[in-house]
Amino acid sequence: MPRRALPVALTAAMTAAAVASSGCDGAVRSSTTTPLVHRGTVRIAAASETPSFNPYSAFGAGQARYAYDSLVNIADDGTLASGLASSWQATTTTAAFTLRPGITCSDGTPLTASAVARALTYAADPAHQLAGAQTILPNVPFTASADDRTGTVSATSSTPHPFLTRTLGLLPIVCPAGLARPESLDRTTQGTGPYVLTRYTPGGPYEFTVRDGYSWGPAGATTAEPGLPARIVISVVPQAATAANLLLTGGVDIAGVNGPDRARLTGRGLAAADVATVVGLTFFNQRPGRPLADAALRRVLVSALDRQGLANVAVGGTGRPATDFGAEGAVCHADLAAANLPVPAQDAVAALRAAGWTRTAHGPLAKAGRPLRLRLITSPDLGPTLPPVAELMARSWTALGADVELVTESLPALVHAMYRTGDFDVVVGTSPGFALPVGFIPFFSGPAPARGLNFAGVVNPEYDALVARALQETDTAGCDTWHRAAAALFRSAAALPIADGRSTVYGHRTTFATTFGGGIVPTSIRLHR
């Protein structure tokens, strides 16, 4: 991954930019029984603008689903479903996809296997620095080839990767006209998807128009279904309170809302899809010279935290302590935290003394004459409850004798500390995590910035060995090994997820399905009177 994409990779991990590589949470059903609207307009509120609709850019991946298809899709139960490909097969080093017949690009040209192979190759080329594509594609080099006679696209990776169909297969495919003029993809779309971008205004709104004759959507979905909107208009509504008001007054038809504004939308006849996330995903800086390179100290500090109290603060009510590093619905997700986190010490002072940390009557904890000073950083840009979560952590550790500096940063400043200066001991963020366990690998192993993404300097040989084994197992057959790898991180207090959280996508007069991370499946939208 190119160096300049590092902050984007972090943002993708912490703010759901990786939703394009996700699975489905399941269909949402509205309580309305009113008739369907034939070829109406659905208005959607987006929290931020889309400066580029290039599906391989850091910004366009989220909106790519309207105009672009992938080779496969993820069904409601987490299994693979057809997309551009009607069949597929894979090992840990090879994948092959057979295209459906009759697929056309939005400009009318037929989609060939060669065109798909070119799109895969283009998106993976490091020289293009396509951060959005890199959050989807496998993090191993591969080559793509095609047989237009049989309509087969094949890929071979240089090293094992267990989820080739869930990575290669989920990349949005750009048609040849778009690859020929990639600069045009910022303001126009060149895909095979159910909609075409027909209006772009800087800062929004953005308008998509339906394609007639489309019949190769998820599991064979078509645009001929009754109630499917003819137009989708996306407006930028940054504030959750404003989005909630527009839903209640009918100003928009679909919007995602988090935080306290969700409470006033309950019982108002809106369709609602809960989107799982992890609030307060916390990393401990283990780089040489930092105090938390001491594993025994990390375990004592983690065991001293009130996880239930932190979870309550994280969700702004009654919370549930997080069970895994990723959100519910991710592949290989499991309840791992409770059985593997360090248990509270009967005598924290004795546990610290055993680790070499003592305190004087009026001073902080110290080891070999060096006081225990911790720089704890977070950003409200990642969620309004994160500063209070960090504050509660700081109180717990101050009571033990640590000297805690609590710092609230902007998101760019947080990224700078993590990836450039390394000047932090604890960082509290939030994330749906990754849809696949392989997404965490560069954050928990490998080189530190600028050569890698392991910003906390995690070194865990047990995790590394188990990951190496899991990479030899295909798809979900390796889940038990992935569970054991994550358990090793919990036991060493390498990181700590705070709470299993929820945001919600609401629908006014609509039904729809969502993906992991809250993306809307375009062919599932139905508009009611």
N, C-alpha and C positions, 0 to 999 in steps of 0.2 A: 504494500500500500504506500503510495507516495507520501512524503513527509508533510506536504502542505495540507493533506486531507485529514491529519490527525485530529484537530479540533472538531471537524465535521463528524468523524467517527465517534467521538465522545458524545457529541450532541445527539447523534442517532441512537446511541445506546441509552442515553438518559432521558430523552424526550420523545421516544417512539418514532423516530424517523425510519426505523427499520421495519415498519409495518408491512412493507411489500413482501417480506419473506415470511409472512405469518400464515396461520391457519384460521379457520372460521370458528367463531364463538357459538354460532347457531342462529337460526332464523328468529326474527322478532315479529310478533303478531299484534296488530292494533285491535283494540276492543270495538272499533267502529263496525257497524253493519250497513253503512250507507253504500250506495252503488259506486262502482269504479268510474273514474273519469277517463274518457277516451282521449288519448294523446294530449294530455294537459301539460302544465309546467310545474315542476317541483323546484322550490327555492331552498337552498342549503346555506347555512351559515358556517363559515370557516374561521378559525381563530387567528389565522395569519395569512398574509398575501402569498401568492405564488409568483415570484419574479421570473421563473423559467418553468415551462411545461415539458422540458426535456426529461423523459422518464429515467434517464441515467444520471441526471444531475442530483445534487443534494436537495433540491427544492421540488423537483417535479415528480419524484417517486410516489408521493402521497396521492396525487391526482391522476396518476397514470392509469388507474383501473377503469376510468371512463372511456378512454380512447385506445387503450392497448390491451392485448391479451397475452397470456403466458401459455406455455406448453401444457401445463397441468394446473389444477386448482386444488384447494383443500376443502373437503366436504365437512358438513356440520359435525360429524363424529371424529374428525381429525385424519381420516383416510384420504388418499389421493383420488381426485375426480378428473374427468377429462377436461381439456381446454382445446388448444389448437391441436394437440395430440389425442388420438383415439386410443392409443396403447403405448406402453413404455415398459422398459426393464432396465435394471441397473445392478451393478456390483459396487464394491467400494472404490473402483478405479475406472469403470466404464458406465455409460448411460446411453440408451437409444430410445428415440421417440418417433413414432409413426404418425404423420400428419393426417388430419381429416381431409377428405377431398372437398373441393369447392370453396376453400377459404379465399377471400379477397381482401386486399388492402383498401383503405378509404378512398384512394384514387382510382380504384377499379381493377388494379393489376392483381393477378393471381399470386398467392403466397406460395413460394417453393421451399423445399428443404434447404437449398443453397442459400436462399435469403435468410432463413433462420440461423444457419451456421455463421453467416457473415455478421449478423446482429450479435450473436454470442461472442464471436471473436473481437468485434469492435468494442463491445462493452467491457471486456476483460483486459483490453490492452492498457498496461500501466501508463503508457505515454499520453493517453487521453485524460487521465486523472478524473475519472467519473465516479465521484464519491457515492452517489446514489446507487449505482450498479454494484459497487464494491460491498455495500451492506447486504446485498442479496446473493451474489455469486459465491461459490465455495472459495475459501481462502487458500486454495492450492492452484498452481498453474494447470491449465488444461488446453487441449486442442480440439477443435470442432470440425466435423466433416459432414458431407451430405451425399445422398443418393436420390436424385430427383426422379428417377424411374420408379422407385418404391416409396418415395415420399418420406424417407428416413433421415433423421438427424442424429448423429452420434457424437459423443464426447469422450475423451480419454484424459484422465488426470495423471500427473506425474507421481503423486503420492496418494495414499488412501484417504478417502473422505466418505463417511457413511451416509450422507444425505444429498447425494448428487441430484436425485429427482426433486427434492424440496428446495434446491438452490438454483441449479441450471433451469429446472422446470418452471420456476416461478418468476424468472426475469421477464419483464415486459418486452415484447418483440417489436422493434422498430422496422418498418418496411424499407425497401431499397431507396425510395425517394427521400426519406429522412436521413439515411446514412450518407447519401450523396451530398446533402446540404444540411449538415448537423446544426449549423447556426440558425436554420429556420425553425428548429424544434422548440425554441424558446417561446414562440408566439403562435405556432400552428402544431397540429398533430398529424403524424403519418403512421398509423397503426391499423390493426384489424379489429379494434374494439367496437362495442355497441354504439358509441357516440363519437362525434367529431367536434373539436373545438372550433366554434364559428364566431366567437367574439372574445377579444382580449382587451381589457382596459387596465392600465397600470394601477395597482392597488385594488383591482376588482371593480365591478363584477366580471365574472367569466361565464361564458354561455356555451353549453354543449347541445348539439342537435342529434337526434337519434338516426341510426342507419337502418334503412329498410333492407330486408333480406338477410339480416344477420341471424345465424343459426348455430354457432359454434361456441356459445358461452359455457360457463361451468355446468358440467353434466348435460350439455346439449341445450342450454337456455337460449331462447330466441328473443328478438325484439318485436315479435308479433303478438306477444301476450297481452291480453286486455289489462288496462290500467297502467301499463308502462308509460312513463312520461315521454312526450315528444321533445321536450326541452328540459335541461337542468341548468339553473342559474345559481352560481356560487358567489355569495357576497362575503366580504371580510368583516367579521364582527369580533373584535379582540376581547371584549369584556363579557364574562359569563353572565353577569346580571342583565346586560342588554340582550344577549341571546335568549335568556329565559323570558324576558318581557316580550320579545318578538314571537316566541312560541305561543305564549298565552294569548296574544292579540291576533295571531294568524299572520304575522308579518313574515315569518319563514315557516317552512314545512319540516325541516330536519336541522337539528343542531346538537352539538355535544356540549354538555354543561358539567362542571365539576364544582366542588366546594359547597358552601351553605345554600347556594341558589337552587340546588337540587330539591331541597325540602319543599319549596313553594310550588314545585311542578308535580308533586305527588298527588294523585287523586284528581287530576285535571283532565282525564280522558286521553292522555298522550300515550303513544307507543313508547316503550322504553327498553333500551338494550344496555345492560351493565357491561362496562369494559374493565377487565381486570388489570391491575397495575401493582407495582411494589412501591410503597411510599417509604422514603428514608433508606435507600440502598447506600450503605455506609462502607467506605474503604479505609484501611489503616495503612499508613505509609511505613513500609518495611525496608526502605532503602538503607544501606549502610550509613551509620552515624545518626540515624533518627532513633529516638527512644523506643518506638514500637517495632523496631527490628527484633526486640526481645519478645519471643513468643509467649513466655510465661507471664510477662506483664500484660500483653494483649488479652490473654485468657482471663486474668483477674479483672481487668477493666470491663470486659464484656459481661462477665458473670455478675458484676456489681450493678448492672443496669436493670431497671424495672421494665421489662419488655412489654408487659401489659399496659403500664402507664405510658410508655413511649408510643405504643400502638394507638391508644386513645387520643393522644395529642396529634398524631400523624393524620388521623382521619377526621379530627374535629368532633369526636363523639366516642361511641363505644367501638373500639377497633379490635382486630384479631392479629396477634403477632404473626409475622410472615413465616411461611413454611418452607420457602425455597428462594433462591436468588432471582428466579424469573417468576412471571405472573402465572396464575392458574390458566390452563388452556395451552401452555407451551408444551412442545414435544418433550416427553420424559419428565414432566413436572411431578413432584412427589412431596410428601410431608417429611422433610429431612431435618429441619432446624431443631425441633424439640428434643430429639434423641441424640443430637450430635453437638449442640452448643455446650460450652463449658458451664457446668452447674455452679450456682453461687457457693462460694467458699464459706465454711462454717465460721471461719475467722479470717476476714480479708487481710487484716494487718499481719497475721501470721503467714498467709500466702504470699504477701508482698515481701515480707522479711526473707522467706525461703527463696524468693527470686532475687534477693540482694538489695531490695529497696527498703529504706528506713526513713523515719522522719524525726526531727527534733521537736521540742515542745512548741516552738513558734515558727518553724520553717516547713517548706514543702518536702515531699518525698524526695529522696536523693539516693544515688547509687555511685559508689566510688567518688563521692564528692560532687557529683553532677546532679543538680536539681531536675525533677521531672516537670518539664514544661511542655505543654501540648498546644499546638495551633489547630483549632477546630474550625473548619470553614464550611459554609453552605451558601445557597443563593435562593432568594424568594422567587427568582425567575423560573425555578424548577418546581415551585409550589409554595403557597402561602404558609403552610404548616411546618415547613422545614426549619426555619429559624427557631420556633418554639421547641421542636424536637431536639435540635442541637443544644438549646439552652438547658433542657432537662438532662441531657447527657453531661453537660459541663458541670451541673450541680452535683450529680452523682460522683463524678471523678474528683471534684474539688473537695467533697466530703471525705474522700480517701486520702487527700493530701497532695493531689496534683495541682500544679499551677496552670490553669486552662485559659488560653486566650481565645475568646469567641469572636469570629470574624464573619460578617455578612457581606458577600460580594455580589457584583453583577455576574451574569453567566460568562461573559468574555473574560472577566478577571479570574473566575473560578477555573476556567479552562487553562488560562495562562499559568496559574499556580500548579495545576496538575501536570501539564504537559511541557512547560518551559522551565520554571524555576524549581519545581518540586518542593516549594516552601509551604508545607502543610504536614500535619500528623494524622488528622482525621478529616474526611470529607463526607458530607451527607447530601445525597442526591435522591432522585426518584426515577423510576423506569418501569416499563412493562417487561424489561429484560429482553431477551431474544426469544424468538419462536423456537430456535434450535439450540441445544446445549453447546454446539461448536462455537456459537457466537461469543461465549464467555472466554474461550481459550486464550486469546491474545491479551485479555485484561488480567488473567490470573497466572500467566506464565510467559516465558520468552523475554525478549529485551525490553528495556525501558525506553522512553522517548529519548532521542528522536528516531531511533531505529525501530521502535515497536510501540505497543499500546499499553504495556504493563506499567502504568504510571505509579502504582503503589509498590512496585518492586517485590511482588509476591514471589517467594521461592518455596515450593512445596513438592518435594520429590514424589511423594505418594500420589498427589494429584496428577503430576506429569506422567507417571507410570500407568495409571488407570486410564488417562486420556489416550495414551498411545495404544492401549488395548481396545478401548471403545472405538477408535478410528478404524479398526479392522473389522468391525461388526456393521452389518448393513441396516440402515434405517432404525426402526424402533427395537430391533432385536438386541441392541446394545444398551437399552435403558437402564438395566440393573448396574452395568458398569459405570454409566454416567452418574447414577445415584451415588455410588461409592466414591466417585471422584469429588462430587459436591460435598459429601459428608466429610471428606478429608479437609476441605477448606473450612467448614464449620468448626471442626474440632481444633484447628489451629488458630481460630479467630482471625482468619485472613480478611474476612469481610462480614458484614451483618445487615441483612434486610430487616427493616423495622416492622412494617405492617402490610398486610394484604389489603389493598385499597380498591376503590371503584370510582370511575367516572361514568357518565351515562350519556348515550345518544338518544335523543327524544325525537319523536315524529308527530307532527300535527296533520291529521287526515292522511297518514301514510303508513304503509307497512314496508319492511325492509329486513335484510340480513346484514350482519356486520362481521368483519374479520377481527382476528386477534390484534389489539391495538386500536380498534374502533373505526376502521375504514368501512365504508358502505359498499356493498356489492351492487353495482349499477343495475344488473339484470333482475335483481330481487325487488326493486322499488315499485310500489303500487300506490297510485294516488286515488283517494276516495273523495266523494262529494261532502 
